[in-house]
Amino acid sequence: MPYRGRIGAPLSGFAMNAGLPVGNRRLVHTRHISCTAYERADGLLDIEGHLVDSKPFPLELSERGALAPGAAIHEMLLCLTVDRGLTIRDVRARTMHAPYGICGAIGDSYRQLIGLQIGRGFVRHVKSLFRGVAGCSHLTELLSPIATTAYQALWGDPLAKGRDGRFAASLKTPSPVDGCHALRSDGEIVRSNPQRFQQQD
């Protein structure tokens, strides 16, 4: 069956079209990461990241004992509440499943994020902040997709834009220009949409 962008869909068609060898293979691990953005009644945004690890065969863990095929080995939820300037106002972390009972005890440490602004250098800074024994590797891993989801949550939202259609200066978020090859400053897309991609002061 060709790949159609669905979670868990076979990649056979995609790999063949991309010129990648497939051959016979078997599923050995699945990691699902999903991020969802919600606008709250108070105008703030909740950005939730959810991570689940599972295996398609039985697994024995020292503290949890036998896990059935497909049971969650890790399941973590991290929610950042941000304002429209992408300053973090609140943080909630929850560990629903982990190999060890102590894993979830680190959750409150992520409240150190309160007051930080999501912007250039954010992911690098927080990975340093929660490196090693200072954090949970799985919760920390969620911070990068949560950050990009926060940008996507504001993009296209009329409440987050100025009247002329440009990104409101009050957001103080990095311009997307030169953030990827498609939006390079000397490229056709930026040249064709100068007002939309006008650099912020």
N, C-alpha and C positions, 0 to 999 in steps of 0.2 A: 504494500500500500504506500503511495507517495506521501511525503511529509506535507502536512497542511497547517503547521503552526500550532497544533494542539499539544498541550502538556502530555507527555508520555506517548506521543505518536511515533511510529517507527520512522527512522531516519534513512531507510534503505533508498528510497527515491531521491532524497536530498543528496545523499552521499554519492550516488551514481551520477547525478547531474553535475555535481561539483568535481567529478573525476577522482573521487576518493574511493579506495578499495574498501569493500564491506566484508564479503566472505561470510562464513558461518560464525555466529556469535551468540552469546547467552547473556542475559541480564544479570548483573551481579550487585548493583547498587543504584538507588534512586535518591537524588536530592532535589526536592522542590523548594524553590524560593519564590515567594510572591510578595508584592508590595501593593498596598491600596491606600489611596488618599481620600479623606473625608473632610468636607467643610462642616464646621460646627456652628451652632446657633449663635455663638459669641464672635464669629468671624475668624476664629483661629482654624488651623488645619491639623488634623491628626493623620500622620503618615505611619502606617503599620507595616512592619516587615515580619514575615512568617517563614520559618525554615523547618523542614521535616526531612529527616534521613530515614531510609528503610532499606531492607534487603528482601529479596524474593524467596529466601529460604530460612529455616529456623536458625536462631542464634542464641547462644548461651552467654549471659552477662553475669559477672560475679555477684553483683548486688541485686539485680532484678530477676535473675534466673532465666528460664527459657522464654524466648520471644517467638511468637508465631510469625510465619512469613508475612511480610508487609507491615508488621507492627513498627511503630515509630521508635527508633533508637534515640534520635534527638528530635525534640520539637520545642522551638523557642519562638516567642513573640516579643517584638520590640516596637514600641510606639513612641514617636517623637511628636510633641505638639509644638507647632511653629506658627509665628505670625507671618504676615505677608511680606515682611522683610527677611524672612527665613531665619529669624532668631529663635532659638529653641526655648520654649516657655515651660515645658514639662516633659518628663521622661518616665515611661513605665516599661519594665522588663519582666517577663514571666517565662519560667522554664516549666513546661508541662511534662516532658519526658527527657531523661538523660541517663547515661550509664550509671551515674553515682548520685546519691541523694544530696550531696553537698553542692552539686553543680549550680543549683538555683540561688545559692546564698550570695553570689556575686552581683545579683541583679541591681541592688540599690547603688552600686558603684557607678552605674551608668547615668545617675543623676548629676554627675560631674559635667555632663553635657549642657545642662541648663545655663543659658546665658551666651552660649557660643552661637555663631552665625554660620549657616551652611553657605559655603562659598569656596573660592580657590584655596587649596591647601587643607580643606576641612578633613577629608578622608585620611590624608597623610598624618595630620595632627592627632586625630582620634585613634588611629592605629598605634601611634606611639604612646598615647595616653593609657591604652588598655593592653599593652604588649605583655606577653608572658603571664605571670601569676597575677597581674593587675586586672585581668578581665577573663571573659569567656570567649574563646576563639570563634564560636558560632554566633554569639550576639554581636561581636565586633564585625564579623563578616557581613552582617545585615546592614551595617551603617552605610556602606557604599551604595547599594541599590536604593536604600531609603533616601539618601541625599539626591540621587538623580530623579527619583519619583517625586520629590518635593518640587524640583524644577518643572517637571511635567505637569504637576497639579496646578501651577500658576500659569503655564503657557495656555493661551486660548481662553483664559477666564477673563471676562470683561471687567470684573471687579478688581483685577490685578493690573489693569492697563490704564494708561492715560487716555484722554479723549481723542488724541490724534492717532491712536493705535500703536504708539511705541510703548515699550515696557516702561512702566512708571518709574521715575527716578528714585522715588521713595523706597523701591524694593532693594536698591543697592546690591543687586546680584550680578554676577559676571555676565558680560555679553556673550552670546553663543558664537559670535564671529571668531574664526580661527580656533574654535573648539573641536572641529573635526574637518576632514578633507572636503566635505560637501559645502561647508560654510566658510571656506577660506576667504579672506578679505579681498583677494584679487580674482575671486571666482565668479561665475555667471550668476549664481543665486543671489549673492550679496549685491552685485552690481545691478541686478534687475529689481531689487527691492530695497533701495537705499533708505527709505523712511522707516521701514519695518526693522531694519538691522542697524539703525543709527547707533553708534557707540555712545554709551553713557559717560557723562563727565565724572 
